[in-house]
Amino acid sequence: MVPRRFNALRVFSATRPTERMNLGDYVSEWITAHPELEVVDVVVAQSSDTRAHCLSIIVFYNDQPAR
């Protein structure tokens, strides 16, 4: 299997409960607003400590897709 290449990434993160709930919608809106980008992978990560929870969505993309 050949790995899909990317040349850029965008990190979206949120710590407040309402922001975490809406993070997926925000990422979807960003992807829709950038149809010229080829999304090659998405990683979702969660981290926590005693005071806060953080949700991160990392979008890996190619901003010069093959034609």
N, C-alpha and C positions, 0 to 999 in steps of 0.2 A: 504494500500500500504506500503510495507516494503522499507525503504530508502536504497539505494545502498551505501555500505560502501567504504570508501577510507582511505588510510593510508599515502598518500603523495599528494603534489600538486606542480605545476610549474607555475610561473607567467611570462608571456611575456608582455612587454610593450614598447611603442614607443611614442615619442613626435614629431619627425620631419615628415613632410608630406609624404615623400617617404617611410620612415620606417613604418608609419601607413598603407600605401597602401599595403605593402608587408608582414605585420605581419601575416596574415592568412596563407600565403604560408610557412612562417617560422615555424609556429606551426604545420602545416600539415607535413612538412619534419621531424620535431622532433618526432611526433607521429609515422610516418612510420619507422623511424630509431630505434624505441623502441617497437618492436612487442611483447615483453615479458610483457608489461604493459597493464593492463585493465583500459581503460579510462571509468570513471563512470559519469562524468559530465563536462561541459564546461560553464564558465560564461564570458560574454563580458561586459566590463564596460568602460565608457568614463567619463573623468573629464576635466574641463577647468577652466582657470582663465583668467585674462585680457591679459596675455602674451603667454600662451601656451595651447595646447590641448593634452591630453594624452589618448591613447587607450590601454587598458589592456585586455588580454585574460588569464583566469585562468583555467588550466586543472587539474581536480581532478582525481586521479588514484589510483589503487591498484597495488603495485609492487610485491604482492604475491597472484595472483588470485587463486581462488578455482580450483581444478583439477577434 
